[in-house]
Amino acid sequence: MDPVTDAEAEVARVAVALTAPADEECLYCYLRRMLTEFGCANDHRFTRRWAHGRKVRGRPVLRWAQDTGACCCDCEVILNSLGRPSTRRRGLLCAPALAELTAADQMDADPPAMVAGEPIDLLVRALDDVRMVRQPAEMASITTDFPGVAGAALYRALLRVEAEHLLAESDRLGPVLTGVLTAGDHRRDALIDLLGRIRAAPGGRALRFGSV
C-alpha cells in the first residue's frame, strides 16, 4: 500500500477519535473541550459533530444554534445560544454545565462589590487567613503568604492603595523633605486604609485577625 495514503488515513482516524464526543457529554462541555484543545475555526464543525442526528424541540441542533445568535461559529454557540438563559435548552446541558451557566448569570445580574479594584468576597476570604504576631512593647505585626486567588487579590488591592498613598505624598512634599514616611509606614497605612474600605463597603465587615 502507498505509505502516504496510509499516513493520511491514520491522521484522519486519529482526528476523528480526538474530536469524538464522550459518552453523555453535553454540548456545552464538548464545545468547551474542543475549543480549548483546538481553537475555533470560524465554523460550526464541532457543533455539527456533536449534534449529528439530534434535535432541539423538533429543530436540528445547528438550526437552533443559528436561530439563537450562533450564525458563524462554535464560539457563538457558547456565548450566544447557550450563554443566554432565554435561548439555552436543558437537553443540551449536563447538570454541572447548567450550574456553571446559572452562576455566571447571577454574577452578571448581581456583581460583587469591589474594593481597590478587587471583589470584596476575595479580600475578606484572604484576610481571614491573616495572622497577627505579637511583638514586644505592645507592638504587633501581621503575616500572610497571599495564597491562591484570594491572596493574589489582596496583594493587588494593597499595592493599589499603597500607590494612592505614595502619589498623595508626592503631591504633599515641598522642596525640602520633611516628615517622609518609610516603606513600612506606607504598607501599614495602606493596610489600615484597605481594612476601613472593606468594613464600609456593601458586604463588608470588621475583620479580626487570629494570633500566632
N, C-alpha and C positions, 0 to 999 in steps of 0.2 A: 504494500500500500504506500501511497505518497506520504512522506513524513510531514510535509506542510499541511496536507489535508487532515492528517491525524492530529497535529498540534492544534489546528483551528477547531476541530471537533472537541478536543479536550478543553480548550479555553471556553467554548460555548457551554459545555457541560458544567464546568466549574462556576461560570457566571450564573447559570440557572439555579444551581444549588445554593450559591451565596445569597441570592435575592429571593429565595423562596420564603413565603410567609410561614412562620412557625405555627404549629397546631394551636388553635384557639387564640392566635394573636390578632388583636383588634386592628382596625385601620390606622388609628392614631399611633399606637405603639409601633406598628410596622413602618409607617412613614417616618417616624422619628428615627428609628434604627437605620433605615435605608439612607435618609438624608444625612445622618451623622457619618455614616461609613463611606458614602459615595457622592454626596452632594446633590444639588438639584440640577437637572439637565434642561430646565426650562420646558418641560413637557410633563405629561401625566403617566410616564412609564411605570412608576411604582403603584400609583393608584389603579391603573389598568391591571397590573399583575395581581394585586390583592383582590380586586373587585370581580375577577372573572366569574361570570355566572351568577353574581349576587345582585340583589335589588334592594332599594330603599323605598318602602311604601309603593311598590309596584314599578318604580323607576329604576333603570340601571344606575349603579353607583356613580359612574362617571357623569351621567346626565344630571344626577342630583348635585354633584360637585360643581359642574359648570353653571347650573342654575342658581347656585348659592354663593357665587363670588370667586370660584376657582376656574377662571376661564383659560388659564395658560399653563399652570404647572402644579407640581406636588406641594410646593411650599404654600401655595394659596389654599390648598385643601386644608392644611393645618391651621393657617392664620384666619381664613375666612369661613369656610364651610364648617369646620369643627371648632373654630375659635369663638364663634358667637352662639350664645345659648339659644337664640331663635332659630338657628339652622342646623345645629348638631342633632344627631339621632342616636339614641341609646343603643340601637342594634349594631352600631359601628364602633362602640367603645366598650372596653372592659371596665370593671369596677374601679381599679386604680387610676385608669386614664380619666374616667368621668370625675373622680375625686380631685385629681390634679387640675383639670379644667375648671371645675366648680370653685376650687380655692383661688385660682387666678381671677375668676370673675369677681369674687369677693374682694380681692386685693384692689382690683380696678375700681370697684364701687366704693370702697372704704379704705383708701390708702392710709398707711400708718403715719402718725405724727413724726416729723423729722426734727432732730436737734443737731445743730452743727453739721448738717448735710447727711446724717445717718438716721435710720429708723430707730425710734426710741426703744422698741422692744429689744433690739440687739444690744443697745447700750446698757439697758437695765440688766439684761442677762450677763453681759460681760462684767459689769460692776458687782454683781452678786458673787463673783469669784475672786474679787479683790480681797486681800487680807492685810490687816494693819499690824505693823511690827512696833511694839512699844520700845521707846528709847529712853535713856536717862534724862533727867531734868524735865520731866513731863512732856517730852517730845515724842513724836511718832512718825513713822514713815509707812507707806503702803507698798505692796508688792503684787505684781501680776505678770504672767508670761504672755498676755494678749493671745490666748489660744483660739484657734478656729475662726469662723466667720464673725462671731460676735466680738472676739478680741480685736480682730482687724478693724472692725467698725469703730470700736472705742479708740483705738490708736489714731485712726484718721481724724476722728472728731477732736481729740486732744490736740493734734497738730494744727487743725484749722483754728481752734480757739486760741492756741498759743500764738499763731501767726497774726491773729487780730490784735492781741496784746502787744506784740512786737511792733506792728505798724502804728498802733496808738502811741507807744513810747517814742518811736522815731519822730512822730509829729510833735511830741511834747518837749523833746530835748532842745536846749538852746545851744548857743555857740560854745559854751563851756559845759563839760559833762559833770553833772552833779546828781547824786541820788540814783545812779544807774543800777538796775536790778541784775542779779546774777541769773544764769541759766536755770538753776534750781528754783529761784524765785518765780521765774516765768512758768515753769512746769507746775509749781504749786498753785499759782494763781489761775492758770488755765484749768486745772482740775476743779478747783473750788467754783469757778465760773460755770464749768460744764455741769457740775452737780446741781447748781442752782437752776440752770436752764431745764435740766431733766425733771427736777421737782416741780417746776412751774408749768411744764408742757402738758397737754392733754394726754392722759395715760401714764403720766409720770408719777413718781412717788419719792418720798425721802428714802435714802439708802443708808443702811447700817452695815459697816464692814465687820467681818469676822476678825478675830485677833489671833496672832500666832506668837 
